[in-house]
Amino acid sequence: MWLGGNLTGSSTGATFPVQDPATGELLAEVADASPADGLRALDLAVSVRSSWAATPPRERGETLRRAFDLVKERAGEFARTITLEMGKTLAEAHGEVNYGAEFLRWNAEEAVRIGGRTTTSPSGNGRILVTKEPVGPVLAVTPWNFPLAMATRKIGPALAAGCTIIVKPAAETPLTMLMLGQVFADAGLPEGVLSILPTSDAAALTEPLITDPRLRKITFTGSTGVGKLLVRQSADRLLRTSMELGGNAPFLVFEDADIDAAVDGAMAAKMRNGGEACTAANRFYVARGVAEEFTGKLVARMSALRVGHGLDEGTDLGPLITSVQRCRVHELVVDAVKRGARLLTGGVVPDGPGTFYPPTVLDRVPPGARVLREEIFGPVVALTTFDTEDEAITAANDTEYGLAAYFYTRDLDRAVRVASALEAGMVGVNRGVVSDVAAPFGGVKESGFGREGGTEGIEEYLETKYVAL
């Protein structure tokens, strides 16, 4: 683990294994951080809190810029590690490295743009001075599906704002984060500003930190269930929280859509990261008049994907992260078929090592199927048809989630109308990928609150202070 800028073992000496999901082989044993390690990291974060906050913004930005350069310089090593511990293809891993690095560059530039304002009081009896200050020590809990990008998306703005930060990476993918710790050490980040604590028992590590009055913020990316638990734990101390939680994104294809473009967008929205993404399109609603054409072309594209180890040349789809996740994905497919859905391709668990699952397309999925209600997190498309725009919007919004939504149309009036009607924090219009470092990422309803990225992202790590002069 990285504790105070140094690579060290757990205080208990305990370790846990990290495995390649494509083979089941052991990749490494990593330190299993204890609650005592977490409190030690908080001690360090508190001890350097004031000095890091007082570091000139330009210097904080230059540290992030050096980290960006080092990530890009070590892109090959990062990409290979991501593929080995998470399973995505090497090409996608390189894409994540580029995407993740951009959060460091973006926030290096944002560090010197933290604003404030001064105005004369309307009564004329003084001046109003508004300043922005770092919120204080932060706990960041990151997921396994984008082990680099989800970390830099939190670390970048926290450091730019002048906060110290403790990161608890996912147990499935700690190796990428440990490499990032080395990057920051080499970039000259002062000791104690960033600690990285892998653990096999997240609750045991985080609960003492959340209840400690010195911690001032928690930021989490992961499931809605865990997010709710963390919010409840944080409520007693009114911790600042930002939660990027689950999704169940609809993908709407209207009768006036460019069908070839819509199929391209569907592949991007569904199969990015093998479907293991909170922004992944799960529920596909297609206008009845173009359903046959769209479905046929989508099935052809899905069936042509090559499944294999992410490091193998020509692989399009790697394994799911664990056998537990594969079982859950398959249960959703089986449930849909039992309820009357047609299985057009895939849907069979392959023999052999690794947690692979084939690209799968389900058609005529009935409303009661679990695959329409639950986040899939796998390479499964669930198709159904609609007759009217209102029917499509109602179906799209019929979920407790509200992270991302996608639709295809050539009608400008419809594009504006539907984008406004969809209950989601992010909407892709004739686009299958919405993530952008310069845009605010986040959701509504049970997909969480707060935003990451864009000019809004750094605000999550700043407090507003009013001084009456």
C-alpha positions in Angstrom: 0.0 0.0 0.0 1.0 3.6 -0.4 1.0 5.2 3.1 2.4 8.7 3.4 4.3 8.5 0.1 6.0 5.2 0.9 5.3 1.7 -0.4 4.7 -0.5 2.7 2.9 -3.6 3.9 -0.1 -3.8 6.1 0.4 -3.3 9.9 -0.9 -6.8 10.4 1.3 -8.3 7.7 -1.8 -9.7 5.9 -2.2 -9.9 2.2 -4.8 -10.9 -0.3 -4.6 -12.3 -3.9 -5.3 -10.6 -7.2 -6.2 -12.9 -10.1 -6.5 -12.7 -13.8 -10.2 -13.2 -14.6 -9.4 -14.7 -18.0 -7.3 -17.6 -16.6 -7.9 -17.6 -12.8 -4.1 -17.4 -12.4 -2.6 -15.5 -9.5 -1.1 -12.1 -10.5 0.1 -10.8 -7.2 -0.4 -10.7 -3.4 -1.1 -7.2 -2.1 -1.1 -5.7 1.3 -4.5 -6.1 3.1 -5.0 -2.7 4.8 -6.3 -2.8 8.4 -8.5 -0.2 10.2 -5.3 0.9 12.0 -3.7 1.5 8.6 -6.7 3.7 7.6 -6.4 5.8 10.7 -2.6 6.2 10.1 -3.4 7.4 6.6 -5.8 9.9 8.1 -3.2 11.1 10.6 -0.9 11.8 7.8 -3.6 13.5 5.7 -4.5 15.8 8.6 -0.8 16.5 9.3 -0.2 17.9 5.8 -3.6 19.3 5.2 -2.8 22.9 5.8 0.6 22.9 4.0 -0.9 21.3 0.9 -3.9 23.7 0.9 -1.4 26.6 1.2 0.7 25.3 -1.8 0.3 27.8 -4.6 -2.3 26.6 -7.2 0.3 26.7 -9.9 2.5 24.3 -8.0 -0.4 21.9 -7.3 -1.2 22.1 -11.0 2.4 21.4 -12.1 2.4 18.3 -9.9 -0.7 17.0 -11.6 0.8 17.9 -15.0 4.0 15.9 -14.2 1.7 13.0 -13.1 -0.1 13.2 -16.5 3.2 13.1 -18.4 4.3 10.0 -16.4 1.1 8.1 -17.0 1.4 8.8 -20.7 5.0 7.7 -20.6 4.1 4.5 -18.9 0.9 3.9 -20.9 2.0 0.4 -22.1 2.6 -0.8 -18.5 -0.6 0.6 -17.3 -2.6 -0.8 -20.1 -1.2 -4.3 -19.7 -1.9 -4.2 -15.9 -5.5 -3.1 -16.5 -6.0 -5.9 -18.9 -4.5 -8.5 -16.6 -6.4 -7.6 -13.5 -9.7 -6.4 -15.0 -10.0 -8.4 -18.2 -10.8 -5.7 -20.8 -9.0 -5.9 -24.2 -5.6 -4.3 -24.5 -7.0 -1.7 -27.0 -9.7 -0.7 -24.5 -7.1 -0.6 -21.7 -5.0 1.9 -23.7 -8.2 3.9 -24.2 -8.7 4.0 -20.5 -5.2 5.1 -19.9 -5.6 8.0 -22.3 -9.0 8.9 -20.8 -7.8 8.6 -17.2 -4.7 10.7 -17.8 -6.8 13.5 -19.2 -8.4 14.0 -15.7 -4.9 14.8 -14.5 -4.2 17.3 -17.3 -7.6 18.9 -17.0 -7.4 19.4 -13.3 -3.8 20.7 -13.6 -5.4 23.5 -15.6 -8.4 23.9 -13.2 -6.1 24.4 -10.2 -5.3 27.9 -11.2 -8.9 28.7 -12.1 -10.5 28.3 -8.7 -12.5 31.5 -8.4 -14.4 33.7 -6.0 -16.0 37.1 -6.2 -16.2 40.5 -4.5 -19.1 42.9 -4.7 -20.5 45.9 -2.8 -23.3 45.2 -0.5 -26.6 46.5 -1.8 -27.0 48.6 1.3 -23.6 50.2 0.6 -22.3 49.5 4.1 -19.6 47.1 3.2 -18.2 44.6 0.7 -19.1 40.9 0.1 -16.0 38.7 -0.3 -16.7 35.1 -1.4 -13.8 32.6 -1.5 -13.3 28.9 -2.2 -11.4 26.7 0.2 -10.5 23.0 0.1 -13.1 20.9 1.9 -10.4 19.0 3.8 -9.3 15.3 4.0 -11.2 13.1 1.5 -11.9 9.4 1.4 -12.3 8.1 -2.2 -13.7 4.6 -2.9 -13.2 3.5 -6.5 -14.6 0.6 -8.5 -12.9 -2.2 -10.4 -14.3 -1.6 -13.9 -12.1 1.5 -14.7 -9.3 1.2 -12.2 -7.3 4.1 -13.5 -9.9 6.5 -14.8 -12.2 6.3 -11.8 -9.2 7.1 -9.6 -7.8 10.0 -11.5 -11.4 11.5 -11.8 -11.4 11.8 -8.0 -7.7 12.4 -7.2 -7.2 15.1 -9.9 -9.8 17.6 -8.6 -9.1 16.8 -5.0 -5.4 17.6 -5.3 -6.1 20.6 -7.6 -8.5 22.0 -4.9 -5.9 21.6 -2.2 -7.4 18.5 -0.5 -5.5 15.5 0.9 -7.0 12.2 -0.1 -7.1 8.5 0.9 -8.1 6.1 -1.8 -9.6 2.6 -1.2 -9.3 0.8 -4.6 -11.5 -2.2 -5.5 -10.1 -5.5 -4.2 -10.3 -7.0 -7.7 -8.1 -4.3 -9.3 -5.6 -2.7 -6.8 -2.5 -3.1 -9.0 -3.3 -0.2 -11.3 -3.9 2.1 -8.4 -0.6 1.1 -6.8 1.2 1.9 -10.0 -0.6 5.3 -9.9 0.8 5.8 -6.4 4.3 5.4 -7.8 3.5 8.0 -10.5 2.6 10.6 -7.9 5.6 9.8 -5.8 7.8 10.3 -8.9 5.9 13.5 -9.7 7.0 15.0 -6.4 3.7 14.9 -4.5 4.5 15.6 -0.8 4.3 12.7 1.5 0.9 12.2 3.2 -1.1 14.1 0.6 -2.2 10.8 -1.1 -2.5 7.3 0.5 -3.7 4.2 -1.3 -5.1 1.4 0.9 -6.1 -1.9 -0.8 -8.2 -4.2 1.4 -10.3 -7.3 1.3 -12.6 -5.9 4.0 -13.8 -2.5 2.8 -16.4 -1.9 5.5 -13.8 -2.6 8.3 -11.4 -0.1 6.8 -13.9 2.7 5.9 -16.2 2.8 8.8 -13.7 4.1 11.4 -12.7 6.8 8.8 -16.2 7.9 8.2 -16.9 8.3 11.9 -13.7 10.2 12.5 -14.4 13.9 12.8 -11.2 14.8 11.0 -12.5 13.4 7.7 -14.5 15.9 5.7 -15.7 14.3 2.6 -16.4 10.9 1.0 -16.6 10.3 -2.8 -17.8 6.9 -4.0 -18.3 5.2 -7.4 -20.1 1.9 -7.3 -23.4 0.2 -6.7 -26.5 2.1 -5.5 -26.8 -0.3 -2.5 -23.4 0.4 -1.2 -23.8 4.1 -1.9 -26.9 4.2 0.2 -25.1 2.5 3.1 -22.2 5.1 2.9 -24.7 8.0 2.8 -26.4 6.6 5.9 -23.0 6.2 7.7 -22.0 9.7 6.7 -25.3 11.3 7.9 -24.5 11.5 11.6 -21.5 13.8 10.9 -23.0 15.5 7.9 -20.0 14.6 5.7 -19.8 16.1 2.3 -20.6 13.3 -0.1 -20.6 12.7 -3.9 -22.1 9.5 -5.2 -21.7 8.1 -8.7 -24.0 5.0 -8.5 -25.7 2.4 -10.7 -27.4 2.9 -14.0 -29.9 1.2 -16.3 -29.5 3.3 -19.4 -32.2 3.2 -22.1 -31.3 3.3 -25.8 -34.1 4.6 -28.0 -34.2 4.2 -31.8 -36.9 6.3 -33.5 -38.3 5.5 -36.9 -36.5 8.5 -38.5 -33.1 7.4 -37.2 -30.0 6.6 -39.4 -30.1 2.9 -38.6 -26.5 2.1 -39.5 -25.4 5.0 -37.2 -27.7 3.7 -34.5 -26.2 0.2 -34.7 -22.7 1.7 -34.4 -23.9 3.8 -31.4 -25.6 0.7 -29.8 -22.3 -1.3 -30.0 -20.4 1.6 -28.4 -23.0 2.2 -25.7 -23.5 -1.5 -24.9 -20.1 -3.1 -25.5 -17.7 -0.5 -24.1 -15.8 -2.3 -21.4 -17.7 -5.4 -22.3 -20.9 -3.9 -20.9 -19.3 -3.6 -17.4 -20.0 0.1 -17.2 -22.5 2.2 -15.3 -23.3 4.1 -18.5 -23.8 1.0 -20.5 -27.1 0.8 -22.5 -29.2 -1.9 -21.0 -32.8 -1.5 -22.3 -33.2 -1.0 -26.1 -36.5 0.4 -27.2 -36.8 0.4 -31.0 -39.6 1.9 -33.2 -41.7 -1.0 -34.6 -41.2 0.1 -38.2 -37.4 -0.2 -38.0 -37.1 -2.9 -35.4 -36.4 -5.8 -37.9 -33.6 -3.9 -39.7 -32.0 -2.6 -36.5 -32.2 -6.0 -34.8 -30.8 -7.9 -37.7 -27.8 -5.6 -38.1 -27.1 -5.5 -34.3 -27.3 -9.3 -34.0 -24.8 -9.6 -36.9 -22.4 -7.2 -35.2 -22.7 -8.9 -31.8 -22.3 -12.4 -33.2 -19.1 -11.4 -35.0 -17.3 -10.3 -31.8 -14.4 -12.6 -30.8 -14.2 -13.6 -27.2 -10.8 -14.3 -25.6 -8.0 -13.1 -23.3 -7.6 -9.3 -23.5 -3.9 -9.6 -24.4 -4.6 -11.9 -27.4 -4.5 -10.2 -30.8 -7.9 -9.9 -32.4 -9.9 -10.2 -29.1 -13.0 -8.0 -29.0 -14.4 -9.1 -25.7 -12.6 -10.3 -22.6 -14.0 -12.0 -19.5 -16.4 -10.7 -16.9 -14.7 -9.7 -13.6 -15.7 -12.7 -11.5 -17.6 -15.9 -11.6 -20.2 -14.4 -9.3 -20.8 -11.6 -11.8 -21.0 -14.1 -14.7 -23.6 -16.1 -12.8 -25.7 -13.0 -12.1 -25.6 -12.0 -15.8 -26.6 -15.5 -16.9 -29.5 -15.5 -14.4 -30.9 -12.4 -16.0 -30.8 -14.0 -19.4 -32.4 -17.2 -18.2 -35.2 -15.2 -16.4 -35.9 -13.3 -19.6 -36.1 -16.4 -21.7 -38.4 -18.1 -19.2 -40.7 -15.1 -19.4 -41.0 -15.3 -23.2 -38.0 -13.4 -24.6 -36.3 -14.7 -27.8 -32.6 -15.6 -27.6 -31.1 -14.5 -30.9 -27.4 -15.1 -30.1 -25.3 -16.0 -27.1 -26.8 -16.9 -23.8 -24.7 -20.0 -23.1 -22.0 -20.2 -20.4 -18.8 -21.5 -22.1 -16.7 -24.3 -20.8 -13.1 -23.9 -19.8 -11.1 -21.5 -17.6 -11.9 -17.9 -17.2 -15.1 -16.0 -16.5 -16.1 -15.5 -20.2 -19.7 -14.8 -21.3 -20.7 -14.5 -25.0 -22.3 -11.4 -26.6 -26.0 -12.0 -26.1 -29.1 -10.5 -27.7 -32.6 -10.9 -26.3 -35.6 -9.8 -28.4 -39.3 -9.2 -27.4 -38.3 -8.9 -23.8 -41.5 -8.7 -21.7 -41.9 -5.8 -19.2 -41.6 -8.0 -16.1 -38.2 -9.4 -17.0 -35.4 -8.7 -14.5 -33.1 -7.8 -17.3 -35.2 -4.6 -17.8 -35.3 -3.7 -14.2 -31.7 -4.5 -13.0 -28.3 -3.2 -14.0 -26.8 -5.9 -16.2 -23.1 -5.1 -16.2 -22.4 -7.6 -19.0 -22.6 -8.1 -22.8 -26.3 -8.5 -23.0 -28.8 -6.5 -25.1 -32.5 -6.5 -24.1 -34.7 -5.4 -27.1 -38.3 -4.4 -27.2 -40.4 -2.2 -29.5 -42.6 0.9 -29.2 -45.2 2.6 -31.3 -45.2 6.2 -30.1 -42.7 8.8 -28.8 -44.6 9.1 -25.5 -44.6 5.4 -25.1 -40.8 5.3 -25.6 -40.1 8.1 -23.1 -42.4 6.5 -20.5 -40.6 3.2 -20.8 -37.2 4.9 -20.7 -38.0 6.7 -17.5 -39.6 3.7 -15.8 -36.7 3.0 -13.6 -35.3 4.2 -10.2 -32.0 4.9 -12.0 -31.1 8.1 -14.0 -27.5 8.1 -15.0 -27.3 8.0 -18.8 -29.7 7.7 -21.7 -29.2 7.5 -25.5 -31.4 8.0 -28.5 -31.2 8.3 -32.2 -33.3 10.5 -34.5 -32.8 12.8 -37.5 -35.6 15.2 -36.3 -34.1 18.3 -34.5 -37.4 19.1 -32.8 -37.6 15.6 -31.5 -34.0 15.7 -30.4 -34.6 18.7 -28.2 -37.9 17.4 -26.9 -36.8 13.9 -26.0 -33.5 15.1 -24.4 -35.5 17.3 -22.1 -38.0 14.6 -21.3 -35.5 11.9 -20.4 -34.8 11.6 -16.6 -31.0 11.2 -16.7 -28.0 13.2 -15.7 -26.4 12.6 -19.1 -28.1 12.2 -22.5 -26.4 11.1 -25.8 -28.1 12.3 -28.9 -27.0 10.3 -31.9 -24.0 9.3 -29.8 -23.2 6.0 -28.1 -20.5 7.4 -25.7 -21.1 10.5 -23.5 -18.0 10.4 -21.2 -15.8 13.5 -21.6 -13.3 14.9 -19.2 -14.6 18.4 -20.0 -18.3 17.5 -19.2 -20.0 17.0 -15.8 -20.5 13.2 -15.2 -23.2 12.1 -12.8 -26.9 11.1 -12.4 -30.2 11.8 -10.9 -32.7 9.7 -8.9 -31.0 6.6 -7.4 -28.0 7.0 -9.7 -26.5 9.4 -7.1 -25.6 13.1 -6.8 -22.7 15.3 -7.4 -20.7 15.7 -10.6 -17.2 14.6 -11.7 -15.3 16.2 -14.6 -15.9 19.5 -16.3 -15.7 22.8 -14.5 -18.3 21.4 -12.0 -16.0 18.5 -10.8 -13.7 20.6 -8.7 -16.6 22.2 -6.9 -17.2 18.9 -5.1 -13.9 19.5 -3.2 -14.4 23.1 -2.3 -16.3 25.0 0.4 -17.7 28.4 -0.1 -16.8 31.1 2.5 -18.4 34.5 2.8 -16.4 37.3 4.4 -18.3 40.5 5.3 -15.9 43.5 5.0 
